[in-house]
């Protein structure tokens, strides 16, 4: 049975700590063993020398020796006894020292083994827990679930960097999936819109001819009905036109667009008289490489929505500024009732009108399609004090997206 990852790390760390210690103890034992043998041989030689000395002293007839010879023999005997006593003491000390050294080495070996087990367990936990956590994160990412929000404290800084990188990768994948799904949905809607617009245009022409013919001979009581037919035909024609625009991306070569000049022209042509407009476009706002007519329609839709929502006594505020070195930001701000809270997240989806009379629900969807086809983004923000602000960011160089 295969050991768990944590146990394998712990076992490897324990082996790394204990094997060198075991080798050192074995090496010490092998080195001490010859010394012990030599000590035993030395002890045997000393015992033999002691025995032969005693025999010598007992054998020699000291009565026949001269006084000088007896003194010499007595001195030799004392020196021999002293040397033997010294050897005995050294032997005792050596034996005790060897025992102490052996006990110390065994104690140190046991301590190293204990420390290896403890340190191995601690390090294995420190290594295996973050790895198990990150493995669990990969499962969340695979199942398209958000990774846990709470990060573990402590641990090696490399694991913290890995968590951060994995969290950013998961966030990027989630955003990419969302963009892909949204792009696929919009592509499907554009195809449906193109076909619906084509089918709507076919009956509109004969309906207009019929209404025109009937209006020439209609009695007074019939004119009201004809006016309703004419108004509904006009509304259907506008809807077909917007469907056509929704199903068509910008075509042809891109050119430089002066956003300040474009906004000034839209203020003159789109905003009705009597509505106060404060236009403040920074002269440093860069020119945008894009398609003039689609951008003009998109920005005019934003202005028209702001006017129809009711700009309030303060009127409209339109600003423009550079966004870093390679982009621009435009804001269309009104002080009307604002976007209802329940549709703020869906305000750029088709057919979301917020209850505005006469709206087709495609205006802001067309705005988003055009801005995103130029590589930009559009978002909604509440205006402080009441109202709605639509923020458009565009890159200097056009980067089309699906």
Secondary structure, DSSP 4 states (H G I P E B T S, - for coil): -PPPHHHHHHHHHHHHHHHHHHHHHHHHHHHHHHHHHHHHHHHHHHHHHHHHHHHHHHHS-GGGS-HHHHHHHHHHHHHHHHHHHHHHHHHHHHHHHHHHHHHHHHHHHHHHHHHHHHHHHHHHHHHHHHHHHHHHHHHHHHTT-PPPSPPPPSS-HHHHHHHHHHHHHHHHHHHHHHHHHHHHHHHHHHHHHHHHHHHHHHHHHHHHHHHHHHHHH--HHHHHHHHHHHHHHHHHHHHHHHHHHHT----S--EEE-HHHHHHHHHHHTSPTT--EEEEE-TTPPPEEE-HHHHHHHHHHHHHHHHHH---TT-EEEEEEE-TTSEEEEEEE--SS---GGGGGGTTSTT--TT-TT--S-HHHHHHHHHHHTT-EEEEEEPTTS-EEEEEEEESS-----
